[in-house]
Amino acid sequence: MGSVFLLDEDGKRLRHGASPSLPKEYSNAMDGMYIGESAGLCGTAAFLKKEVIVPDITVDPLSGKIKDLALKHGLRACWSTPILSGDKLLGTFAIYYRTPHIPGSIDKKNVEFALRTITIAIERKRAEERLQASKDESDRQKRLYETITGNTPDLIYVFDLNYRYTYANEALLRMWGSTIEESIGKSLKENGYEPWQAEMHEREIDQIVATKKPVRGVVSFPHAILGERIYDYIFVPVMNASGEVEAVAGTSRDITDIKNAENSLAEKNKELTNINNDLDNFIYTASHDLKAPISNIEGLVESMLENMEEKAKANEEFKYILGLINTSIQRFKTTIHDLTEITKVQKQIQDVIEELNCREVIEDVKFIIQDQIKASGAQVIIDDSNCSNIRFSRKNFQSIVYNLISNAVKYRHQSRSAEVFVSTLFTNGYYVLTVKDNGMGIGESNINKLFTMFKRFHDHVEGSGVGLYIVKRIIDNAGGKIEVESQVDVGTTFRVYLPIPQ
């Protein structure tokens, strides 16, 4: 009676392979035995990788736990031999006897023959299993690949080196309006490509073979259902084991909708640019043309005053009306000036970049608004110790400084003297101008609206609401940025970052 037990996948136990003559109860008990030096007959043979002979199960200690079960079924002797492929353990082959027995030379020859046959059978079986597992995995990968390529909207294809298609996915077949049988093995021209396009792709395939590098491009092609479409494509080399190009694979993506959207957006941007230019030109022309009539009105009012009698000039009602006229004229002049400045910054009119002394520009601004400073009792403190000079447009830098300082004075807190701290420094590739005041402050919800054209948050002082808008546009046009920190009844800090010219 014989049995074959095979090494388990974990390499630690033996599993029942075959034992047609042994009692089933005994075979089941042996199934799953651990391999070890004292792990029964087969377990020990597997561990030592050499034959183990038990002439009499009743007295041999190797019989171990199976002794009683073996005797129950009339088994008195056992000879277990490891099944090896080289030095690799495959399992064990055991022969059982009904009486005490020591194997003789004939027994050994029979076992040697049986072992060779069993080893060949096991190796063949395992080779078949590996082959089947490999085939199953290959089939799984093929199903996965076909699922992906068959359902993607992208075109996927492969050329041989004679420019003929060896693979085309469903999306490409739909584009051609043909079947796999009608398309595979055919050239570009045979699949409907124009001669110039076929020749272009053939040159690209030759280039890939020569350079072993991908090629990318954009081309149009008529879709059988959708009509003319635009495709972004890439061809890549498929390398063989020797590192040579054996085929060229490609994918194409329909970008027609993207291109149409880009073209539409470009047209809209062009229209918007034209509208903005027309609007800027209108504002610039209107503001320029209105300057003369306003100056004339102002001159006529002055001339009227010169020719009026003193008694009429002293009339309170007349003085009040005259004041309104002068205020309106000044507001009109301010509005025209602001519109002109807005047009200039929106057109990004380039001013000369020059070396500026920061303190000098700030002092010029203080002189311009000296009446406002004196009337408010404000203090303007300058610290240019960390940056005394910058390179920027004088006019634009002065406009930034003017708007920030004049606003700090204008929107001072009514219960304390105004203090304005102005400083400059270099940091991380920027000139930084900081203007800090102890004024009225701005609520957090309004900070994002500060730079909106004509936006004002306080009506108790004169203003047009364009100063900070102009400041922001000048900074943006220069590639800089502006930061604001503010707290109501505490004050506001502006930090202007102007890029240092390279």
Order of alpha helices (4+ residues) and beta strands (2+ residues): beta-beta-alpha-beta-alpha-beta-alpha-beta-beta-alpha-beta-beta-alpha-alpha-alpha-beta-beta-beta-alpha-alpha-alpha-beta-alpha-alpha-beta-beta-alpha-beta-beta-alpha-beta-beta
